[in-house]
Amino acid sequence: MAGWNADTAAGPVGAGTITLVEGSSFCISLVNGDIHPQYQHGVFHEDSRIVSGWSLTIDGESIEPLAAEIKEPYRALFAGRATRSDGYADSPLIVERLREVGSDIQEQVTIRNYSAEPAECVISVKPEADFADLFEVKEARIRRRWEEMRQVDGDSLTIRAVWQDVRKGLLVQAPGADVTQDALTYRVSVAPHSQWSTVLTAVPSSEAATPPPPSFIHTEGGDLSPRDHRRREWVAKIPKLHMGNRSIERTLQRSYDDLGALRIEDPSHPERIVVAAGAPWFMTLFGRDSLWASSMAMAVDPSLALGTLQTLADRQGRTVDGMSEEEPGKILHEVRLNASGALVLGGKPAYYGTVDATPLFVCVLGELSRWGFAPDTIAALLPHADRALDWIRDYGDKDGDGFVEYARLNPRGLVNQGWKDSWDGINFADGTLAEPPIALCEVQAQVYAAYMIRSKLASDAGDAALAAEYRNRGVQLKKQFNERFWLPDRGYYAIGLDGKKRPVDACASNMGQCLVFGILDEDKAPLVVDRLMSPEMFSGWGVRTLASDMGAYNPASYHNGSVWPHDNGIIVAGLMRYGFVEQAQRISTALFEAAEYSDGRLPELFCGFSRDQFAGPVPYPAACSPQAWAATTPLVLIKSLMGYHADVANGSLWMDPALPESYGDLHITNAPMAGGRITIDVSGTAATVHGLPEGMTFHHGARPWLTDLAAQDRLSGKA
C-alpha cells in the first residue's frame, strides 16, 4: 500500500475494532460501538476526523459487547448488554446500536428490556470532535490544538473549533434528550418486555446560520438511505454471479460489496467515479492503487478505469517541483484533500513520488481501449498517454541507459517508490539495502507493455511510423532487460538494478509481476515459475514478497516475506499468460481458502508463515481492510482462470477456461460488453456466451496478447 516510509508507517488500529466505509468516509470503533479519542478511532471524512469520541453509557457504565455485525460496508449492528448494579451476572437490558456512516454518522439506539419489571435507566452519549488531521491520528501525534466552543440549542449541540484561520464544526442532534455541553442524556423507563429507541446524528457543519440537515435517514420501517440507493445502483450495473463452490461465491460477492463502498467521486467532476485505495488510512485517490484496482475490476465495471484515467489525467504533472516530486507528464502518487501540509508527503495536496503509476496509466488505457468505449473517449486520453511516455524518456530514464529508475527528490519523500514502498522493501540477497537510483524489474515490464500498447494504438489509427517507433523501443527494452536483469547462476531475475547498476539479487515476487506484461524470455519463464512455487517463496497461502532464504526475510514484515493478495493475483494472470495453468490454479485456490478465515474478505496482506506451521493465514496487524486491490484480487483470479479477454474494436471476445473442478460451474449474467450485457456459462474447460452485441465474435481459445509480437504480426498480416 502506498504511503509507507520510515517515519510514516501506521500502527495497527487494534484487535477488536469495527471499520465501516463509504466513499471518502470511514468509521473505526470498538466492538461495542464506542469511539475513544485516545485510540486510532473516529469518524473520518476527506482526511479529517470529524468525530473523535462517541461513547454510550447506561447508568454511568459502559456497554458489555455481545456481537457486532457489518450489514453493509457502511452499516453495522452492535449488540451489548448493560451492567447490573445488583451483582447478578445476566442483565435484562440489551442495547442495540444500528450505525450508518457517510460524510456524517447516524445511530439508532434501542434498549430492550427482557425483565418482568420496568427498567429505569439513564442513557448518556458523550460526543467529541478534535478535527484532527488523518496523519495526526495515523501517527498517534496530535499536533494542532483547536480552540473549541460548544453551544447548546434545545436538543442539539454544536461543536465549533478554530485553528489559525481554519474553522470547522459538528452538529449533534439528539431528539428529546437533555443536552449539555458535555453529553446527550435520556432518562427513560422501559416497560417490561418492551423497548425504547431514538436516533442520534452527527453532521459536519459550517458557520452558516442554518445547519445542514442529516445526509441520510434510515429507520426500521425499511426506508432506503442515499447509501442504500447508491449501493442498489451499483448492484444493478455489475454482473450477477453464481458458482458451484459457495465459499468462493461468497468471497466474490464480498469483493463486489467492498469495491462498491470504496468508490469515490472526483470533486471537480462528480460523474467520474474512481476507486479509493483502502481503509482506514488511504480513502483517497492513489495513482498506482487506483489504476491496478480499476484494471483488475475491468470485467465488472470498466467505467471505474475510465473515471480513474480521466481524474489522473486532469492532475498529470505539468512542472518540476522538488518537494511534491511533480514532473511534466508524471502521474501522481496520492491526493490528500484536507490534510495538513506539515504532515503529508511532499507538503502539498498532491504528491508524485511514484515510479510505476506513469507507465501503468498507459497500460490501463490500452486495456480500456479494448472494452468498447467510444473512439473519441479514448482519443481524448491519448495525449495524456503520450505525455506519460515523454516522462518515461525525459525524466524516468534520466541517465539514458534505457531503464526507468527512481530516487526521491527531497528528504520528506518516499525512499522507495515502487509498489514495495516501505523504507526497507528493496534489498540484496544478504539483506543489504539497495541504494537509489533503483530500476525495478516490474517497472521495466510495465514500460515495455506501455510501448507495445502505444504501438498498437498507433497502428489502429493508421500511423505506421509511430507504431514502428514504439514497437522498436519495446523490442530493444525486452532484449536489454533479459540481458541485464537475468541472474543465470540463480535461475531468476533481479528485483532491480541499484545506483551502481548492480543487480539487486534478492529473490522476490516482483519478477512474478513481470509475467503478465510479457517481457520475460520464453526459455526463462519456467525457471522463474519453479522459483515462485518453491517452498521458500510459496507459503501455502500465496507467493511471499521475499523468499524465506533471503537475508531480509521476516514473515511478519510489510514487504519482506509477507503475502499480498493483489501481488498474487497479478502473478496468476501472468502464469496464465505464459501457459502455467496448474500453478495459477494452485495459487488461486490457496487465496480463496485464505479468504475463508476472514469472512470472505481478503486483507491487504497477511504474514508469510508457512501453512505447515499455522493452520490458517496469520493476520498482519496493520493491514488495510477493505482495500481496493485486495478486493479486486478474487475478481482477477476468476477472470484469469476463465481466460476472459475482450477486444471490442476488433469484434472479438476470447475465453479459454481452466477452472479447477472444486470451483464448480460458473454462471454470470449482466456482464458488461460493448455497451450491452452478456450471459456466460463455464463448466470446466467449456464455455458458452449468450447476448453478444452485433458484430462481436466469440473465440473459444487463448487470446493473442499485445506483447506477443508473433501474434501481432499474424493479426496484421505480416506473417
C-alpha positions, 0 to 999 in steps of 0.5 A: 500500500502506498504511503509507507516510509520510515517515519510514516508507517501506521500502527495497527488500529487494534484487535477488536475494532469495527471499520465501516466505509463509504466513499471518502468516509470511514468509521473505526470503533470498538466492538461495542460501538464506542469511539475513544479519542485516545485510540486510532478511532473516529469518524473520518471524512476527506482526511479529517476526523470529524468525530473523535469520541462517541461513547454510550453509557447506561447508568454511568457504565459502559456497554458489555459487547455481545456481537457486532455485525457489518450489514453493509460496508457502511452499516453495522449492528452492535449488540451489548448488554448493560451492567447490573448494579445488583451483582447478578451476572445476566442483565435484562437490558440489551442495547442495540446500536444500528450505525450508518456512516457517510460524510456524517454518522447516524445511530439508532439506539434501542434498549430492550428490556427482557425483565418482568419489571420496568427498567429505569435507566439513564442513557448518556452519549458523550460526543467529541470532535478534535478535527484532527488531521488523518496523519495526526491520528495515523501517527498517534501525534496530535499536533494542532490544538483547536480552540473549541466552543460548544453551544447548546440549542434545545436538543442539539449541540454544536461543536465549533473549533478554530485553528489559525484561520481554519474553522470547522464544526459538528452538529449533534442532534439528539431528539428529546434528550437533555443536552449539555455541553458535555453529553446527550442524556435520556432518562427513560423507563422501559416497560417490561418486555418492551423497548425504547429507541431514538436516533442520534446524528452527527453532521459536519457543519459550517458557520452558516446560520442554518445547519445542514440537515442529516445526509441520510435517514434510515429507520426500521420501517425499511426506508432506503438511505442515499447509501442504500440507493447508491449501493442498489445502483451499483448492484444493478450495473455489475454482473450477477454471479453464481458458482458451484463452490459457495465459499468462493461465491461468497468471497466474490460477492464480498469483493463486489460489496467492498469495491462498491463502498470504496468508490469515490467521486472526483470533486471537480467532476462528480460523474467520474467515479474512481476507486479509493485505495483502502481503509482506514488510512488511504480513502483517497485517490492513489495513482498506482492503487487506483489504476491496478484496482480499476484494471483488475475490476475491468470485467465488472465495471470498466467505467471505474478505469475510465473515471480513474484515467480521466481524474489522473489525467486532469492532475498529470504533472505539468512542472518540476517541483522538488518537494511534491516530486511533480514532473511534466507528464508524471502521474501522481502518487496520492491526493490528500484533500484536507490534510495538513501540509506539515504532515503529508508527503511532499507538503502539498495536496498532491504528491508524485513520488511514484515510479510505476503509476506513469507507465501503468496509466498507459497500460490501463488505457490500452486495456480500456481501449479494448472494452468498447468505449467510444473512439473519441473517449479514448482519443481524448486520453491519448495525449495524456498517454503520450505525455506519460511516455515523454516522462518515461524518456525525459525524466524516468530514464534520466541517465539514458541507459534505457531503464526507468529508475527512481530516487526521491527528490527531497528528504520528506519523500518516499525512499522507495517508490515502487509498489514495495514502498516501505523504507526497507522493501528493496534489498540484496540477497544478504539483506543489504539495502539497495541504494537509489537510483533503483530500476525495478524489474516490474517497472521495466515490464510495465514500460515495455507493455506501455510501448507495445500498447502505444504501438498498437494504438498507433497502428489502429489509427493508421500511423505506421511510423509511430507504431514502428517507433514504439514497437522498436523501443519495446523490442530493444527494452525486452532484449536489454532487460533479459540481458541485464536483469537475468541472474543465470547462476540463480535461475531468476531475475533481479528485483532491480538494478541499484545506483551502481547498476548492480543487480539487486539479487534478492529473490522476490515476487516482483519478477512474478509481476513481470509475467503478465506484461510479457517481457520475460524470455520464453526459455526463462519463464519456467525457471522463474515459475519453479522459483515462485512455487518453491517452498521458500517463496510459496507459503501455502497461502500465496507467493511471499514478497521475499523468499524465506532464504533471503537475508531480509526475510521476516514473515511478519514484515510489510514487504519482506516475506509477507503475502499480498493478495493483489501481488498474487493475483497479478502473478496468476494472470501472468502464469496464465499468460505464459501457459502455467495453468496448474500453478495459477490454479494452485495459487488461486485456490490457496487465496480463496481458502485464505479468504475463508478465515476472514469472512470472505474478505481478503486483507491487504496482506497477511504474514508469510508463515508457512501453512505447515506451521499455522493452520490458517493465514496469520493476520498482519496487524496493520493491514488495510481492510477493505482495500481496493486491490485486495478486493479486486484480487478474487475478481482477477483470479476468476477472470484469469482462470476463465481466460476472459479477454475482450477486444471490442474494436476488433469484434472479438471476445476470447475465453479459454477456461481452466477452472479447477473442478472444486470451483464448480460451474460458473454462471454470470449474467449482466456482464458488461460488453460493448455497451450491452450485457452478456450471459456466460456459462463455464463448466470446466474447460467449456464455455458458452456466451449468450447476448453478444452485441452485433458484430462481436465474435466469440473465440473459444481459445487463448487470446493473442496478447499485445506483447506477443509480437508473433501474434501481432504480426499474424493479426496484421498480416505480416506473417 
